[in-house]
């Protein structure tokens, strides 16, 4: 085993870590990212905010794919989310497709193959007295936004660009909530009233609702199950909180056709359905290597992480 392989293995989750993830629905990594990698991602985000894309695609100006495409980010007192950021920035792409991140995801989920699904560049400004809820991300489940995905083993890696704490609005997980499957209303990313979500929308199935802040050092990454309920509160610090959320799918994920529910057109369309290739029967192909590249095992290698 080479020194590089030994170094990588030291950064991987242990059997106890994997059991913790399966029991609680989240995991916090060791410091797996270099300052140089994060610095390049920050610079890449600023290029995106200037609409200075490193690479463009036929859909890069389509607001149906992402409403931020081609829109300069000038009002930094407001929060902003940019989808497909890693397609348009080489610095963010290097971060989103870093082998250690997909290797950890494979170990946690038990998947032999991990493919990219989507990413979101997130900017949370310091909260203002006039709008104390600015930047709040409502408690939600990622899987509720992915209704056309057959897999239940999808996972998200959340990568902060600075130290994160409750003061600057770190991500907050609800412990064990990935086991609560009767939460179909939690498409609540944009809902600012957290008490309303917790008291009226979340079905705990009789369990205690325990919030766990993901307080991370720069270079650490948190991972959560696609059903884990999570969100974040306002940023009470003096500096913006930046992060890249990288969503990943296992190799067995396929498109689930829900169009039988209506004769008037697609019941639900993910933005992916507009940009990826189609299968022989005309349905979105979630294994399209141009949009959903395989990240683990790394190209040219074989094997199962664990």
Secondary structure by P-SEA (a helix, b strand, c coil): ccaaaaaaaaacccaaaaaaaaacccccccccccaaaaaaaaaaaaaaaacccccccccccccccccccccccccccccccccccccccaaaaaaaacaaaaaaaaaaacccbbbbccccbbbbcccccccccccccccccccccccccccccbbbbbbbcccccccccccccccccccccccccccccccccaaaaaccccccccccbbbbbbcccccbbbbbccccccccccccccbbbbbbbbbbbcccbbbbbcccccccccccccccccccccccccccccccccccccccccccbbbbcc
